């Protein structure tokens, strides 16, 4: 039996599969858990594992830096250790991957029906592939091309510095420095909480009146979801500008990653946010910001940029690791 997991700051998905004689996989069980409701990952494992059966291999994509097969999760108080998991699971074949590393592997297995091409000028090319995903946090990874196949490379690029590109973004950076005086990273904007940060910034700038339908942070309601939903529906001018600005910033950072990886093989966009704001991603603003790199605009203009609408992509990568 194969155990695979996608461990994120919001939810954790575990799957148990068996490999048939012909090499195909059959899923025996798959469950989704709210990560915040469990003090430790071990508690989820205990709830999920069957009373009987032998685990032959296990692979987990984890939202955090994996160093020496240990991971302190970025947005959870969990510490995962592959050596401890080997003992608990009774198998020597246990692998921890960064969640974007797992997502990158999963992208290579997706059918074309699960991918939406955003660049109408894209040309088929070989080379490295960049992977970016905004969700609870901002993940970035690279698929290195060795001339024959792609190899995943984990990064923590989502925590690199936010670089303002115009006057509005200059003011946004000043606003964010008041909240995060030590370091303003891209993840502070390009993640779920980013919608609230952008909304509060635009309120402070007097862009439009406060929307009465947007709750306070202390309300217990998902404020970020409300802002993005109102913005996509065009029901509030302030929320609509939040979504537009979010997409502009997302496109710019995706272009940055494409340059750093020299991703002539293309870009994959994952994560939970992009499919929920798909009309805004597809209206051209994302690609305009993606390509706005001065002398390198002609290079980026030909790069394929595909958005995954399959939420199981990181799990698929973990399943197919061994």
TASUL-V915789 format. One line per field, one symbol per residue. ss: DSSP state (a for helix, b for strand, c for the rest). psi: psi as a letter, one per 40 degrees, with the letter a starting at -180 (. if undefined). Layout:
ss = ???
psi = ???
This chain:
ss = cbbbbbbcccbbbbbbbbbcccccbbbbbbbbbbaaacccaaaaaaaaccccccccbbbbbbcccbbccbbbccccccbbbaaaaaaaaccccbbbbbaaaaaaaaaccccaaabbbcccccccccccbbbbbbcccbbbbbbbbccccbbbbbccaaacbcccccaaaaaaaaaaaaacccccbaaacccaaaaaaaaaaaaaccccccccccccaaacccaaaaaaaaaaacccaaaaaaaaaaaaaaaaaaaaaaaaaccccbbbbbcaaaaacaaaaaccaaaaaaaccaaaaaaaacccbbbbccccaaaaaaaccc
psi = ihhiihhiddihhiihihhideeihhhdhhihihdeehdiddddddddhidiihhdihhhhhgihhhffihhidfifihhhdddddddefieghhhiidddddddddeeiiddehhheheeiihiiaihihihhbdahiiiihhheediihhhiifdeeiihhieidddddddddddddgddhhiddddgadedddddddddddefdiihhdehiideeeigddddddddddefehddddddddddddddddddddddddeggdeihhhaieddddfddddeedddddddegfbeedddddehhhhhheheeddddddded.
